Amino acid sequence: MSRTTHTDLARSARWFHALADETRLQIIERLCSGEQCVCDLTDFLQTGQSRLSFHLKTLKEAGVLNDRREGRWVYYSLNPDTLDEISGAIRDLKSANARGLASTCCE
């Protein structure tokens, strides 16, 4: 019997939705080297502010990013707690698969 709750599944769905985009993965990869100003991310991705804002908002709402304002600039960094939770969710899936908890109704 699964101990996963509806809340866990909804949170996981938000994470994986946020990670299911090449541009957002590029943002995450860039932030692995540390905090970045939104202007640096715009230059790195060679994209418009509107498009970048959409992707940053998606990642932030999923809890993947932290942000802080300094004057007129916003700086983004990865949220290590959420990254640990994502890793844990994937580890749990791998563990369940290794234990053979898949359905056997058709066997």
SULQUI-V792669 format. One record per residue. N is the residue number from 1. RES is the residue in one letter. SS is DSSP state (helix for helix, strand for strand, loop for the rest). OMEGA is omega in whole degrees, -180 to 180 (none if undefined). Layout:
N_RES_SS_OMEGA + N_RES_SS_OMEGA
This chain:
1_M_loop_-177 + 2_S_loop_177 + 3_R_loop_179 + 4_T_loop_180 + 5_T_loop_177 + 6_H_helix_179 + 7_T_helix_178 + 8_D_helix_-179 + 9_L_helix_179 + 10_A_helix_179 + 11_R_helix_178 + 12_S_helix_178 + 13_A_helix_177 + 14_R_helix_179 + 15_W_helix_-175 + 16_F_helix_173 + 17_H_helix_-179 + 18_A_helix_-178 + 19_L_helix_-173 + 20_A_loop_180 + 21_D_loop_-177 + 22_E_helix_180 + 23_T_helix_180 + 24_R_helix_176 + 25_L_helix_175 + 26_Q_helix_177 + 27_I_helix_-180 + 28_I_helix_180 + 29_E_helix_179 + 30_R_helix_-178 + 31_L_helix_175 + 32_C_loop_180 + 33_S_loop_177 + 34_G_loop_-178 + 35_E_loop_-180 + 36_Q_strand_173 + 37_C_strand_180 + 38_V_helix_179 + 39_C_helix_177 + 40_D_helix_178 + 41_L_helix_178 + 42_T_helix_179 + 43_D_helix_-178 + 44_F_helix_-176 + 45_L_helix_-178 + 46_Q_loop_-178 + 47_T_loop_179 + 48_G_loop_-179 + 49_Q_helix_-178 + 50_S_helix_-180 + 51_R_helix_180 + 52_L_helix_180 + 53_S_helix_178 + 54_F_helix_-178 + 55_H_helix_178 + 56_L_helix_178 + 57_K_helix_179 + 58_T_helix_180 + 59_L_helix_-180 + 60_K_helix_179 + 61_E_helix_177 + 62_A_loop_179 + 63_G_loop_-177 + 64_V_loop_-178 + 65_L_strand_166 + 66_N_strand_174 + 67_D_strand_175 + 68_R_strand_-179 + 69_R_strand_174 + 70_E_strand_-175 + 71_G_loop_180 + 72_R_loop_-177 + 73_W_strand_175 + 74_V_strand_180 + 75_Y_strand_-178 + 76_Y_strand_175 + 77_S_strand_177 + 78_L_strand_177 + 79_N_loop_-176 + 80_P_helix_179 + 81_D_helix_179 + 82_T_helix_178 + 83_L_helix_176 + 84_D_helix_179 + 85_E_helix_178 + 86_I_helix_178 + 87_S_helix_179 + 88_G_helix_179 + 89_A_helix_179 + 90_I_helix_178 + 91_R_helix_179 + 92_D_helix_178 + 93_L_helix_179 + 94_K_helix_-180 + 95_S_helix_179 + 96_A_helix_178 + 97_N_helix_180 + 98_A_helix_179 + 99_R_loop_179 + 100_G_loop_-179 + 101_L_loop_178 + 102_A_loop_-179 + 103_S_loop_177 + 104_T_loop_-173 + 105_C_loop_-176 + 106_C_loop_-177 + 107_E_loop_none
